[in-house]
Amino acid sequence: MKNIMVICETGITTSLLVTKLKELADKEETSMQINSKGTEEGLEYVKENSVDVVLLGPQIHHKTEEYQASTDAEVLKISVNDYNNMNAYSIFEQLKDASS
């Protein structure tokens, strides 16, 4: 099972995205655990827990290197377009392609 953490500034705006991603994972019968957290809480979480993929919202792309240095997980950026349009399909494809 891929353990995925979606991170945005406060963790609130990603809740709808996480819901959509979970629905897609269930529909495709893909084994993924998907959760969201705010920037600082997420950073602490990935330091202390096993995570396979970290998805960063556009507002925190500047923290990519900090996250990469804090975890062995693959750190991916959600594009501004996908995030603004809540394009869960495109983001889900990005997750499926990510290494575990």
Buried (B, 14 or more C-beta within 10 A) or exposed (E): EBBBBBBBBBBEBBEEBBEBBBEBBEEEEBEBEBBBBBBEEBBEBBEEEEBBBBBBBBBBEEBBEEBEEBBEBBBBBBBEEBBEEBBBEBBBEBBEEBEE
